[in-house]
Amino acid sequence: MRRHKNVINVAEAESAERLTGSRFGGAVKKLGVLAGGEKIGCNYFEIPPGRALCPHHWHASNEEAIFVIEGEGTMRIGSEEVPVRSGDYVAFPTGPETAHQLVNSGEAPLRYLCLSTKNPVEVVGYPDSKKIGALAGAAGSADKWVGKFFPDDADVDYFVGEDS
């Protein structure tokens, strides 16, 4: 039984696992949502050795931060690779210069918290695969009005498809 609707213990939170191929994925516990967070997100991740949660990416709208609880990994920030370990805190302000990806380069699970702002409109850039994601939805909702990914060189004129 929960002590309070705004209190969640990581041991009480339901875990969802998603693995994609041999390189991506892990388990997530959505602590921020479960505790009733509205403007600050907080997810607890557990990533197996050799994997990363997601591709190298940057945000145009939402700032992120990671706090490593247990394990070790390699954090890509821009073009640099930085070793991280238990107790490290890493901030990712918006923009391409802080493109980031955390890879579990250790031999045990990597456990960390990822915190972020929760702006409902977001553009995400993926430097390795040269694509862009455009995402939007109602504030506080997991439902998206728009969730599209496309090559970053895709471009059409503003009036294409309009009856001008």
C-alpha positions as CSV (number, residue, x, y, z in Angstrom):
1,M,0.0,0.0,0.0
2,R,1.3,3.4,-1.0
3,R,2.2,5.8,1.9
4,H,1.1,8.8,-0.2
5,K,0.1,9.5,-3.8
6,N,3.2,11.6,-4.2
7,V,5.6,9.1,-2.8
8,I,6.9,6.1,-4.7
9,N,9.8,3.8,-3.7
10,V,11.8,2.3,-6.6
11,A,11.1,-1.2,-5.2
12,E,7.3,-0.5,-5.4
13,A,7.3,0.7,-9.0
14,E,6.4,-1.5,-11.9
15,S,9.1,-2.2,-14.4
16,A,8.8,-2.3,-18.2
17,E,11.5,-3.8,-20.3
18,R,12.1,-3.0,-23.9
19,L,15.0,-4.4,-25.9
20,T,15.7,-3.5,-29.5
21,G,18.3,-5.6,-31.4
22,S,21.5,-6.3,-29.6
23,R,22.5,-2.7,-28.8
24,F,19.5,-0.8,-27.4
25,G,17.1,-1.1,-24.4
26,G,16.7,-2.0,-20.8
27,A,14.2,-1.7,-18.1
28,V,12.4,1.5,-16.9
29,K,10.4,2.5,-13.9
30,K,8.6,5.8,-14.4
31,L,9.0,7.3,-11.0
32,G,8.0,10.9,-11.9
33,V,4.7,9.9,-13.4
34,L,3.9,7.4,-10.5
35,A,4.6,10.2,-7.9
36,G,2.3,12.6,-9.7
37,G,5.0,14.8,-11.3
38,E,3.8,17.3,-13.8
39,K,6.7,19.4,-15.0
40,I,9.8,17.3,-14.0
41,G,10.2,13.8,-15.2
42,C,12.2,11.1,-13.4
43,N,12.8,7.6,-14.7
44,Y,14.8,4.8,-13.1
45,F,16.7,2.8,-15.7
46,E,18.5,-0.5,-15.5
47,I,20.6,-1.2,-18.6
48,P,22.3,-4.6,-19.3
49,P,26.1,-4.7,-20.1
50,G,26.9,-3.7,-23.7
51,R,23.6,-1.8,-24.3
52,A,22.5,1.8,-24.4
53,L,18.9,2.9,-23.7
54,C,18.7,5.0,-26.8
55,P,20.6,6.4,-29.8
56,H,22.9,9.4,-29.5
57,H,20.5,12.4,-29.5
58,W,19.9,16.0,-28.4
59,H,16.8,17.9,-27.4
60,A,15.6,21.3,-28.6
61,S,13.1,21.8,-25.8
62,N,13.7,19.6,-22.8
63,E,16.7,19.6,-20.6
64,E,17.9,16.3,-19.2
65,A,20.2,15.1,-16.5
66,I,21.5,11.7,-15.4
67,F,22.5,10.5,-11.9
68,V,24.4,7.2,-11.9
69,I,23.3,5.0,-8.9
70,E,25.3,1.8,-9.6
71,G,27.6,0.5,-12.3
72,E,29.8,2.2,-14.9
73,G,29.4,3.3,-18.4
74,T,30.7,5.5,-21.2
75,M,28.8,8.8,-21.7
76,R,29.0,10.2,-25.2
77,I,28.6,14.0,-25.0
78,G,28.9,15.6,-28.4
79,S,32.0,14.0,-29.9
80,E,33.6,13.1,-26.6
81,E,33.5,9.9,-24.6
82,V,33.6,10.3,-20.9
83,P,33.7,7.4,-18.3
84,V,31.0,7.6,-15.7
85,R,30.4,5.6,-12.5
86,S,28.3,5.5,-9.4
87,G,27.8,9.0,-7.9
88,D,28.3,10.9,-11.1
89,Y,25.7,13.6,-12.2
90,V,25.6,14.7,-15.8
91,A,23.6,17.6,-17.2
92,F,22.4,18.0,-20.8
93,P,21.2,21.5,-21.6
94,T,19.3,21.8,-24.9
95,G,21.0,21.9,-28.3
96,P,23.2,19.8,-30.6
97,E,26.4,20.4,-28.7
98,T,25.1,18.3,-25.8
99,A,24.0,15.3,-27.9
100,H,24.3,12.4,-25.5
101,Q,24.1,8.6,-25.1
102,L,25.0,6.5,-22.1
103,V,26.4,3.0,-22.9
104,N,26.8,0.3,-20.2
105,S,30.5,-0.4,-20.7
106,G,30.8,-2.4,-17.4
107,E,30.2,-6.0,-16.6
108,A,27.1,-5.5,-14.3
109,P,23.8,-3.7,-14.8
110,L,24.0,0.1,-15.0
111,R,21.4,1.7,-12.8
112,Y,20.6,5.4,-13.1
113,L,18.0,8.1,-12.7
114,C,17.2,10.3,-15.7
115,L,15.5,13.6,-14.9
116,S,14.0,16.0,-17.4
117,T,11.7,18.9,-18.0
118,K,8.4,17.8,-19.5
119,N,7.7,20.3,-22.2
120,P,4.9,18.8,-24.4
121,V,6.4,20.0,-27.7
122,E,9.9,18.6,-28.6
123,V,12.3,18.3,-31.5
124,V,15.0,15.7,-31.1
125,G,18.1,15.4,-33.3
126,Y,20.0,12.1,-33.9
127,P,23.5,12.9,-35.2
128,D,24.5,9.3,-35.9
129,S,21.5,8.3,-38.0
130,K,21.0,11.8,-39.3
131,K,17.3,12.0,-38.5
132,I,14.9,14.4,-36.7
133,G,12.0,13.5,-34.4
134,A,9.1,15.9,-34.0
135,L,6.9,15.1,-30.9
136,A,3.9,16.9,-29.4
137,G,1.0,16.2,-27.2
138,A,-1.1,17.6,-24.4
139,A,0.9,18.6,-21.3
140,G,1.0,15.8,-18.7
141,S,-0.2,13.2,-21.2
142,A,1.6,10.2,-22.6
143,D,-0.6,10.4,-25.7
144,K,1.1,12.1,-28.6
145,W,-0.7,14.2,-31.2
146,V,2.5,14.1,-33.3
147,G,5.3,11.5,-33.2
148,K,7.2,11.5,-36.5
149,F,10.8,10.7,-37.4
150,F,12.4,11.6,-40.7
151,P,15.8,12.1,-42.4
152,D,17.3,15.5,-41.4
153,D,17.8,16.4,-45.0
154,A,14.1,16.0,-45.9
155,D,12.7,19.4,-46.7
156,V,9.8,20.8,-48.6
157,D,8.7,24.3,-49.3
158,Y,6.4,25.9,-46.8
159,F,3.5,26.0,-49.3
160,V,3.9,22.5,-50.8
161,G,0.5,20.8,-50.8
162,E,-1.4,24.0,-50.2
163,D,-4.0,25.4,-52.6
164,S,-2.2,28.6,-53.3
